[in-house]
Amino acid sequence: MFAQSVALARVKPSATVAASANARALKAAGRDIISLDAGEPDFDTPDNIKEAAIKAIREGKTKYTDPDGIPELKDAVVGKFARENGLTYTRAQIHVAPGGKPVIYNAMVASLNPGDEVVIPAPYWVSYPDMVLLASGTPVFVPTTAERGFKVAPEALEAAITPKTKWLILNSPSNPSGAAYTKAELRALADVLLRHPQVWVLTDDMYEHLTFGDFEFWTIAQVEPALYARTLTMNGVSKAYAMTGWRIGYAGGPEALITAMRKVASQTTSNPSSISQWAAVEALNGPQDFIKPRAKAFEERRDLVVSMLNQASGLRCPTPEGAFYVYPSAEGLMGKTAPTGKLIDSDKAFAAELLESEGVSVVFGEAFGLSPFFRISYATSNALLEDACGRIQRFCGAAR
Ligand SMILES: Cc1ncc(COP(=O)(O)O)c(C=O)c1O
């Protein structure tokens, strides 16, 4: 009989993937479902990027490449970090993998020993703790509050660090809260980190290009150059270029870490798709003018969703700085009874009852390590968002 490994048994399946699959199954069974659970832009990949991929196929660029990326893509990444983040990396300091996810996983496998701790502010992206566990590390969670905009306080970070701390994982703008750190907020965290030279920083900048209003994006190695030698600056083309299915993520960091990550990739995934890599070269080197209008469209949707959710009885929805998520509190509904007669005693129950009563699929906050909240992805049309938020208002109004 099959028995899964001890390492895998520590890990739970991705709650966001499960929510999307559940919503898809209900839709296929004929239910009227609006999915606000998926973490991907509804925009299409720009045509110039598609054409670059087609050209790569026609030119026979269809063979194995270096396990951590073609030199042309590494050069494009070097150029991106210099142009957009003021960070200087050489080609030997760049890692390219089949998505942002394996970049993080390769870094964890390359660096963690049993007992090593990884500090993860909550709410967090669902995969961080489980990737740390799979790599034999120990996640250490630092809860944040809606009142502090879901951002980790310097004192809380200080208190979470021990001699065993190997990494801090920072994610700004955040999945699931949309919160983004200002330069001053990063400065304050950097001051803590300067006192603890054993701690490395993995900064997940996946949503860099999705910030709103006059918010200015900064990444920590840029704010504090003394941290450059122990920072892995991670990013990818999935969200900014609407390329989730192409599977290209990348990072810049100290050469010794990058060399170790290449060793992991060389014995596991090998290279990301050669065709996707050529598409990513075009994404990073080609026209960038479509990014701002798309961010503006997300900003309008954010405003719509925040306003409608704050009109729902019992919900409180902060206004985030970026990404395409909001993370409202359902605290005002705890202890109430849903139209089905079931008790709403957790964010998990809230999400299940909302799906049952109104056909709106959201992801419960427990999956992101902070309750009683839930995540809405507003990467869908304004018409669907208005319909969904109207249903959420009706659901909340009907709870007794
Ligand atoms: C914060 C964050 N990091 C990393 C990723 C992974 O991106 P990719 O699809 O490129 O693996 C995601 C995707 O949802 C994300 O939200």
The ligand as an ORCA input file, in Angstrom:
! r2SCAN-3c Opt
* xyz 0 1
  C       3.251     36.158     -4.043
  C       3.471     35.168     -5.128
  N       4.692     34.672     -5.322
  C       4.945     33.781     -6.279
  C       3.949     33.315     -7.102
  C       4.289     32.258     -8.113
  O       4.298     32.699     -9.385
  P       4.462     31.689    -10.605
  O       3.092     31.463    -11.142
  O       5.350     32.403    -11.563
  O       5.069     30.428    -10.110
  C       2.642     33.771     -6.931
  C       1.543     33.244     -7.751
  O       0.409     33.224     -7.402
  C       2.405     34.735     -5.921
  O       1.171     35.212     -5.710
*
